[in-house]
Amino acid sequence: MQNLAVVRLLDDTLAWYPPGAGEQPRRLDSPEALALFRETLRSSRLQACFAAPGAEVRLLRLTVSADERKHLQQALPFLLEEQLAEDVEQLHFAVCALDKTSFGVALCRHSTMEAWQERLAELPDLPQWLPEPLLLPWQPGEWCLVMDGDAVIVRSGECEGYTVEADLLPTLLTAAAGEAPPQVLVVYGGDQERELALIPEALRGRVQWRQGTLCAALMLARDEHPLNLREGAYAARLPLARWWQQWRVAAVVLGLAFALQLVATWAEYRALSRENLALRTALESSYRQAMPEGALVDAERQLRRQLDGLRGGGGGGGFVRLLEQAGAVIAQRPGASIVSINYNQRGGEMRLNLVANDFAAVEQLRAGLADAGLAAVMESSSAQGDGVRARIRVGGA
């Protein structure tokens, strides 16, 4: 483990193992030692983990079906309930996938997890709590044992192992070897004769004894550990309190700036709303001066449509063109004068109410309009004093 410092309990005192050097553990029993530990992690940019005592953690391998895999987190306590002597409500479960159907599972009491949280509260946050046996080196067909005082740490599989009192080791090894004995049994210790005496006779021929303690074993272990006890309710949390202490001044300033921006935006919005209302009122007033009647939907578009109709097109329609053609004819007859004009935009026609000297003058005017290429129809005529009043409907040819 070249990049991972290990924190563990030694004789009910916290200690830590620097990574990769095979050094003896350093006690964390004073403020100076804690400060040095924090500074070492910070300056060396090391990661640290907590080695959960193997005597408090049970490791096992679980094989499930494809249907059970989908809901394994919820179903796990009930799948193992018959194998456990304790109430599953009192236990914490951590799980990791080994292959498509096999999972490694770690079990620990909630009370133990909470006690560890209290013990580690003064240390920097340790995002990984790894079962102690899984910190030992391992490869297929090999078991690894570390003599640790009166206890023995055993790793017997990818996600299997335990910590047991040395006196109980022969019994456990005999039972385990009867099911699937290892090809190699690597033993780390300090007294070869005494420690080999703990190995059952059937396994002694497979033993590779190595001088060393847990420090030596950790040097050969890998940094990757998929099974982490800090899951669920014990998962690592973001250091919000520390972040708030560091950034609270900036956060307050940013909040005030944001509030001021909101106030300014709201004031600008109110001013623009009033200006928009005034413009709409002025626009409607101007439109009603030109078009007193009718619904107002889009003043600009409606006025453009009205103007386009009055201007007319190249085919001879439109009020301006009709008035131009009719006016030229009327101007040649001094005896006739226009009283009023009514223009029908939809039909492209206008009605001329005019006064002439006599009926003959009216008829000559109508004929002149027709000669000019306009459709002129006499709608009515009547005597008025010394002259005649008539109405002629004029349209395009």
C-alpha positions in Angstrom: 0.0 0.0 0.0 2.2 2.8 -1.3 -0.3 5.7 -1.1 -2.7 4.8 1.7 -2.0 5.5 5.4 -3.8 3.1 7.8 -5.3 4.1 11.1 -6.2 1.3 13.5 -6.8 0.6 17.2 -3.8 -0.7 19.2 -4.5 -1.6 22.8 -7.5 0.7 22.7 -5.4 3.6 21.4 -5.4 5.0 17.9 -2.3 4.6 15.8 -1.4 5.0 12.2 0.9 3.3 9.7 2.7 5.4 7.2 2.3 4.0 3.7 5.0 2.0 1.9 7.9 2.3 4.3 7.3 -0.7 6.6 7.6 1.6 9.6 6.2 0.7 13.0 2.9 2.4 13.9 2.8 5.8 15.4 0.5 6.5 18.3 -2.1 9.2 18.1 -2.3 9.8 21.9 -1.4 13.5 22.1 -2.4 16.8 20.5 1.1 17.0 19.0 0.8 13.6 17.4 -2.6 14.5 16.0 -1.3 17.7 14.5 1.7 15.9 13.0 -0.7 13.3 11.4 -2.9 16.1 9.9 0.2 17.9 8.5 1.6 14.8 7.0 -1.6 14.0 5.2 -1.9 17.5 3.9 1.7 18.0 2.9 2.1 14.6 1.3 -1.4 14.5 -0.2 -1.9 11.1 1.2 -5.2 9.2 1.6 -5.9 7.5 4.9 -8.3 4.7 5.9 -9.5 3.2 9.1 -8.8 -0.5 9.6 -12.0 -1.8 11.3 -11.0 -4.5 13.8 -11.6 -7.9 12.2 -13.0 -9.3 15.5 -16.0 -6.8 15.2 -16.7 -7.4 11.5 -18.0 -10.5 9.8 -17.0 -11.1 6.2 -18.8 -13.5 3.8 -19.4 -14.2 0.2 -22.9 -14.2 -1.1 -24.2 -15.6 -4.4 -27.6 -14.3 -5.7 -29.8 -14.7 -8.7 -30.4 -12.0 -11.4 -33.7 -11.0 -9.8 -32.2 -10.7 -6.3 -29.4 -8.6 -7.7 -31.8 -5.8 -8.8 -32.9 -5.2 -5.2 -29.9 -6.5 -3.3 -29.5 -3.5 -1.0 -33.0 -3.7 0.3 -33.2 -7.6 0.4 -29.7 -8.2 1.8 -30.7 -8.3 5.5 -33.5 -10.8 4.8 -31.3 -13.0 2.6 -28.9 -13.4 5.5 -31.4 -13.4 8.4 -31.3 -17.2 8.9 -27.5 -17.2 9.1 -27.4 -14.6 11.8 -27.9 -14.9 15.5 -28.6 -11.2 16.0 -31.5 -9.1 15.0 -30.8 -7.6 11.5 -32.2 -4.3 12.7 -29.1 -4.0 15.0 -26.6 -4.7 12.1 -25.0 -2.5 9.5 -24.4 -4.1 6.0 -21.9 -3.1 3.4 -21.7 -4.9 0.1 -19.5 -4.9 -3.1 -19.8 -6.8 -6.4 -17.2 -9.4 -7.1 -18.7 -10.7 -10.4 -22.2 -10.8 -12.0 -23.7 -13.0 -9.3 -21.3 -12.9 -6.4 -21.0 -10.2 -3.8 -18.7 -9.6 -0.8 -20.6 -8.6 2.3 -19.5 -7.1 5.6 -21.6 -7.0 8.8 -21.1 -4.9 11.9 -23.2 -3.8 14.8 -24.6 -0.2 14.6 -23.4 0.4 18.2 -19.8 -0.5 17.1 -20.0 1.8 14.1 -21.2 4.6 16.3 -18.4 4.0 18.8 -15.8 4.1 16.1 -17.3 7.4 14.9 -16.7 8.9 18.3 -13.2 7.6 18.5 -12.3 9.1 15.1 -14.0 12.4 15.6 -10.7 14.3 16.3 -9.0 13.0 13.2 -9.4 14.3 9.6 -12.3 12.6 7.9 -11.5 9.1 6.8 -13.8 8.2 3.8 -12.8 4.5 3.9 -13.4 2.1 6.7 -11.9 -1.2 5.5 -12.2 -4.5 7.4 -8.8 -5.3 8.8 -8.4 -8.7 7.1 -8.9 -7.2 3.7 -5.8 -5.0 4.1 -3.6 -8.0 3.9 -2.0 -9.1 0.5 -3.9 -11.9 -1.3 -4.0 -13.7 -4.5 -6.1 -16.7 -5.7 -5.1 -20.0 -4.1 -3.3 -18.2 -1.2 -4.1 -17.4 2.4 -2.4 -14.7 4.4 -1.9 -14.8 8.2 -0.4 -12.0 10.4 0.5 -12.8 14.0 -0.7 -9.7 15.9 0.1 -10.2 19.6 -2.5 -12.6 21.1 -4.6 -12.4 17.9 -4.2 -13.5 14.3 -5.5 -11.7 11.3 -6.5 -14.0 8.5 -7.4 -13.3 4.9 -8.7 -16.4 3.1 -10.3 -14.9 0.0 -11.0 -11.9 -2.2 -13.6 -10.7 0.3 -13.2 -13.2 3.2 -11.3 -13.2 6.4 -11.4 -12.8 10.1 -9.4 -11.9 13.3 -9.3 -14.6 15.9 -7.5 -15.4 19.2 -4.3 -17.3 18.6 -5.5 -20.3 20.7 -8.5 -20.7 18.4 -6.5 -20.6 15.1 -5.8 -24.4 14.8 -9.4 -25.3 15.2 -10.6 -22.7 12.6 -7.8 -23.6 10.1 -8.6 -27.3 10.4 -12.3 -26.7 9.7 -11.6 -24.4 6.8 -8.9 -26.6 5.2 -11.3 -29.5 5.2 -13.6 -27.7 2.8 -11.1 -26.0 0.4 -7.5 -25.9 1.6 -5.2 -23.2 0.2 -2.3 -24.0 -2.1 0.0 -21.6 -0.1 -0.3 -20.3 3.4 1.8 -17.1 4.0 2.5 -16.4 7.6 4.0 -13.2 9.0 5.4 -13.4 12.5 8.4 -13.1 14.8 8.7 -16.6 16.4 8.7 -19.2 13.7 8.7 -22.3 15.9 5.9 -21.2 18.1 3.8 -19.9 15.3 4.2 -22.9 13.0 2.9 -25.0 16.0 -0.5 -23.2 15.6 -0.8 -24.5 12.0 -2.5 -27.9 11.6 -0.2 -30.7 10.5 -2.1 -31.0 7.1 -1.2 -27.5 6.2 2.4 -27.1 7.4 3.8 -28.3 4.1 2.2 -25.3 2.4 3.4 -22.6 4.8 5.7 -19.8 3.7 6.9 -18.2 6.9 8.1 -14.6 6.7 9.7 -12.5 9.4 7.6 -9.4 10.0 4.5 -7.7 11.4 1.4 -6.1 9.9 3.7 -3.3 8.7 5.5 -5.8 6.4 2.3 -7.2 5.1 0.9 -3.8 4.3 3.8 -3.1 2.1 2.7 -5.8 -0.3 -1.0 -5.1 -0.2 -2.8 -3.3 -3.0 -4.4 0.2 -2.6 -7.7 -0.8 -4.2 -10.3 -2.0 -1.7 -13.9 -2.2 -3.0 -15.6 -3.1 0.3 -16.1 0.0 2.4 -18.0 0.0 5.7 -18.9 3.7 5.2 -22.1 3.1 3.3 -25.7 4.1 3.8 -26.2 6.1 7.0 -22.4 6.1 7.6 -21.4 7.3 4.2 -18.9 10.2 4.0 -20.6 13.6 4.2 -19.5 16.8 2.5 -17.7 19.1 5.0 -20.3 21.8 4.8 -19.6 23.3 8.2 -15.9 23.7 7.4 -16.7 25.1 3.9 -19.1 27.6 5.5 -16.4 28.9 7.9 -14.1 29.4 5.0 -16.5 31.0 2.6 -19.2 32.6 4.7 -17.9 36.2 4.1 -17.8 35.6 0.3 -21.2 34.0 0.5 -22.7 36.9 2.4 -21.3 39.4 -0.1 -22.5 37.4 -3.0 -26.0 37.1 -1.4 -26.2 40.9 -0.9 -25.0 41.5 -4.5 -27.6 39.1 -5.8 -30.4 40.7 -3.7 -29.4 44.2 -4.9 -29.5 42.9 -8.5 -32.9 41.5 -7.9 -34.2 44.9 -6.6 -32.6 46.8 -9.5 -34.1 44.3 -12.0 -37.5 44.6 -10.4 -37.4 48.4 -10.4 -36.4 48.4 -14.0 -39.1 46.0 -14.9 -41.7 48.3 -13.2 -40.4 51.4 -15.1 -40.5 49.5 -18.4 -44.0 48.2 -17.7 -45.3 51.8 -17.1 -43.5 53.0 -20.2 -45.0 50.2 -22.2 -48.5 51.0 -20.9 -48.1 54.6 -21.8 -46.9 53.7 -25.3 -49.8 51.3 -25.9 -52.3 54.0 -24.7 -50.8 56.6 -27.1 -50.8 54.1 -29.9 -54.4 53.2 -29.4 -55.3 56.9 -29.2 -53.5 57.6 -32.5 -55.1 54.6 -34.2 -58.6 55.7 -33.1 -58.0 59.1 -34.7 -57.6 57.3 -38.1 -60.0 54.4 -37.5 -62.7 55.4 -34.9 -64.5 52.0 -35.2 -63.5 48.4 -35.3 -61.5 46.1 -33.0 -57.9 47.0 -32.2 -55.6 44.0 -32.3 -52.3 45.0 -34.0 -52.5 48.7 -34.8 -49.4 48.9 -37.0 -50.5 45.9 -39.2 -54.1 47.1 -39.4 -53.1 50.6 -40.5 -50.7 49.2 -43.1 -53.5 47.1 -44.5 -55.7 50.1 -44.7 -53.0 52.2 -46.4 -52.2 49.4 -48.9 -55.9 49.2 -49.8 -56.1 53.0 -50.3 -52.9 53.1 -52.4 -54.1 50.5 -54.7 -52.1 48.3 -57.0 -51.0 48.2 -60.6 -54.3 46.7 -61.9 -56.3 50.1 -61.5 -57.9 49.3 -58.2 -57.6 51.3 -55.0 -59.0 54.6 -53.8 -56.1 56.8 -54.8 -56.0 55.5 -58.4 -59.8 55.7 -58.7 -59.9 59.2 -57.4 -57.1 60.2 -59.8 -58.9 58.8 -62.8 -62.4 60.1 -61.8 -61.0 63.5 -60.8 -59.4 64.0 -64.2 -62.8 63.4 -65.9 -64.8 65.6 -63.4 -62.2 68.5 -63.8 -63.0 68.7 -67.5 -66.7 69.5 -66.7 -67.0 72.8 -64.8 -70.7 72.4 -64.5 -70.3 69.4 -62.1 -68.9 69.4 -58.5 -68.4 66.6 -56.0 -70.3 66.9 -52.7 -69.0 63.7 -51.0 -67.1 60.5 -51.6 -67.8 57.1 -50.0 -65.1 54.4 -50.6 -65.8 50.7 -50.2 -62.3 49.0 -49.7 -63.6 45.4 -49.9 -65.4 46.0 -53.2 -62.8 48.5 -54.5 -65.6 50.9 -55.4 -66.4 54.5 -54.5 -69.7 56.4 -54.6 -69.6 60.0 -55.9 -72.3 62.3 -54.6 -72.2 65.3 -57.0 -74.2 68.3 -58.2 -74.6 69.3 -61.9 -76.5 71.9 -63.9 -78.9 69.4 -65.5 -79.5 65.7 -66.1 -77.6 65.9 -69.4 -74.5 67.1 -67.6 -74.8 64.2 -65.2 -75.1 61.7 -68.1 -72.2 63.2 -69.9 -70.1 62.9 -66.7 -71.0 59.2 -66.4 -70.2 58.6 -70.0 -66.8 60.4 -69.6 -66.0 58.1 -66.6 -66.8 55.1 -68.8 -64.7 56.4 -71.6 -61.8 56.8 -69.1 -61.9 53.0 -68.6 -63.9 53.0 -65.3 -67.1 51.1 -64.5 -69.6 53.9 -63.8 -73.1 53.2 -62.8 -75.8 55.8 -62.2 -77.5 54.8 -58.9 -79.8 57.8 -58.4 -80.5 61.3 -59.5 -82.9 64.0 -58.4 -83.7 67.7 -59.0 -82.2 70.1 -56.4 -83.2 73.7 -56.9 -81.8 74.9 -60.2 -79.6 71.9 -60.7 -79.5 68.1 -60.3 -78.1 66.0 -57.5 -76.9 62.5 -58.5 -74.9 59.5 -57.1 -72.6 57.5 -59.4 -70.9 54.2 -58.4 -67.4 54.1 -59.8 -65.1 51.0 -59.9 -62.3 49.6 -61.9 -62.8 48.5 -65.4 
